[in-house]
Amino acid sequence: MFTLFVILHLIASAVLILVVLLQSGKAGDLASAFGGAGTQTAFGTRSAATLLTKATAAAALVFITTSLGLSIMSSGREGTLMEDVPTTGQEAPAQPAPVPAEAVPAETPAETPPQPPPDQQDQ
């Protein structure tokens, strides 16, 4: 039942977001200031407002109802969500203790003749 409410809540929230973003602002946009009315012809001018307003109210009602239902259901639960995860009965293998690296003796560079400073090389 809890999972059903979560799925219904996610769908309601997505629908609510979409319906709110589809609505046009009440103040009018820049195109209406210059006499263009082509921005509100997707759903019609007046019927879109009532259709989207009703859809917003319905989605908000479902969203609030599922929010309250999930809150009531989760308040009766004890513990965490991870307690519901099934375990296989096998524990993860223990990590082996790190082995210290052996001390590697520093290699001595091969005998090379001393080099003259860069300003005194073959000019």
N, C-alpha and C positions, 0 to 999 in steps of 0.2 A: 504494500500500500504506500509506503514511504517513497519507494522508487517511482511509482506512478505519479505521485504528487511532484516529485522533482522533475520528471519529464514534462508534465503539464506546465509547471512553473517556467521551465526553460523555453517552451514553445510560446507561452503567453508573453514572456519578456521580449522574445524576438519579434513577435507580431506587434507588440506595443511600440517597440523602437521603430519598426518600419512604418507604422501608421502615423506616428508623430512626425517622422521625417518627410512623409508625403504631403503633409498639410502645408498650406501656404501661410505666410505671416499675415497678421491682421493690419499691419501698418502699410502694406503695399510695398512693392519692390521698385527698383530703379526703372524697369521697363514701363511700369504704369505711370511714372512721373512724366515720361515723354509721349504718352498716348498709346503705347503698345499694350494690347490685351492678349497677346498670343501665349503668355506664360500660364494661363489658367484654363486652357482648353483641353487638357488631358482627360479630365472627368466631367467636363462641363463647368460652368461657373458656379451655380448655386447648388446643384445636386451633389457635387463633390464635397462641398463643405458639410452637408448634412450626413452623407454616407461616411465620410472620414470621421466626423464627430461621433457618430454612433459606434463606429468600429473602435475608436479610441476609448470610449466609455466602456464598451464591452471588454476590451482587452485589459483595461485598468481594473475592472471589477474582478476578472479572473486572476489577474496578477496579485491583487490585494488578498483575495480569498486563499489562493495557494500559499502566499507568504504567511498568513495567519495559521493556516493548517500545518505548514511545515514547522512553524515555531512551536505550536502546541505539541506536535508529534515528537519533535526533538527534545522538548523539555522533559518528557517522560523517559527518555533514553538515558542509560547510565553508561559510563565508560567512553571510549573513543571509537571513531569509525574504523580504526585499524584492528579492533578486536573482532570485527565481523569478517575479516579477510581469512579465508581458509588457509591452513598451513599444511605442508606436505609431510610433516613429522620429521623431516631431516633438517638438521641445523647446518648452517654454512660451515665449510671446513675452516678450521682455525688457521690463521696466518702463521707460517713458521717464523721463529725468532730470527731477526737479522744477524747474519754472520759478519763479524768485523773483517774488513779486508786486510790481507797480510801487508805488512810494511814492505814496500818495494824500494830497494836501494836506489838511490839516485845514480844515474849513469854519469860517468865523467866524460866530458867531451874529448874527442880525439885531439892529439897534440897538433896544433896548427901554429904556423909562424905568426908572430905579432904583425898586425896590419898597421900601416902608417895612417895618420889622421886623414880624413877626406880632403882637406885643403892641400896636402902635400903629395897626393897621388900623382900619377903620370899626367903631366900637363901638356 
